[in-house]
């Protein structure tokens, strides 16, 4: 056999010439298979059944997880679709909220304008009060400067017959700790 194998490698065929599919080729195939591969006594591992069971369980678990994910996605999609729907109650609620908001904004603007008008009125009244005070001060100064005290004394003594009081006509009162006195009777002469 070794000689036939050697002849085949050199291009010579056993029995004169190369025959396709002949004995030498089959022999080479057989020697290659048998010669280079180490045969194992047990081609399948001892725990093959356990590994197959584990693999089946893992595949089943993955299938269940995928099924659960699909179910969750469909639930989420349904919830999103429901959220996008505008029911009659939701529309009424939004309308009510918009009316309340607009009413509140309108009342706020009205109050602001009322406050502004009142502030303008207060400013106008304050300016008129300050003008009146200035007029009063000017009139008082004019009156004080127009009357001389000497003219008042002369008129009181000459025309009205008044005179300065004597020492026996002056009565002194000592007030209590108050700023004013109450008179309950006539002042003695």
Buried (B, 14 or more C-beta within 10 A) or exposed (E): EEEBEEBBEEEBBBEEEEEEEBEBBEBBEEBEEEEEEEEEEEEEEEEEEEEEEEEEEEEEEEEEEEEEEEEEEEEEEEEEEEEEEEEEEEEEEEEEEEEEEEEEEEEEEEEEEEEEEEEEEEEEEEEEEEEEEEEEEEEEEEEEEEEEEEEEEEEEEEEEEEEEEEEEEEEEEEEEEEEEEEEEEEEEE
